Amino acid sequence: MNAYLLLALLSVLGLPAMSAFGADEAILKPRVPVDQLQQVRTWKNPLPATEETIDKGKRLFEGKAFCATCHGRDGKGLGADIEPGTLKGPLPRNFTDKEWQTARTDGELLWILKNGSKGTAMAPFIPLILTEEEAWQVLLYVRSFGQHKATAVSEHQP
């Protein structure tokens, strides 16, 4: 089916339009309030992206922080216990989406972990579940989705 025809069909059906790279346009909009966005985008992950810190993030993602429950162990946005079509509203974020990875800064992601994401099921995790240091570790792991391990480590080192 022609891509333009597919987009037109999705628009008529009221489904979100998808960009050429697969990211829903709403996904690319910042979740941080406009009056805080400039400051939040300056926040940088203070931890080096080493195999050790990424592994700590993975253990938190799959364990204590229970991120994998919604985002899946593969980071694609559907946990093993979630049947497609059973959720109302936005689906959990697909961390393997390179367009989304490029659009969101580490500071924005930390803000979401502190404040949740309005209009979604994403609740605040800091300080109730994670410390800020643990959150930065989780974010290093989130950044590693869809990348080769060596690339993930080298791209995020200060």
Summary of the structure (lengths in Angstrom):
residues: 158
radius of gyration: 16.2
end to end distance: 44.9
largest distance: 48.1
contacts: 423
relative contact order: 0.19
helix: 47%
strand: 1%
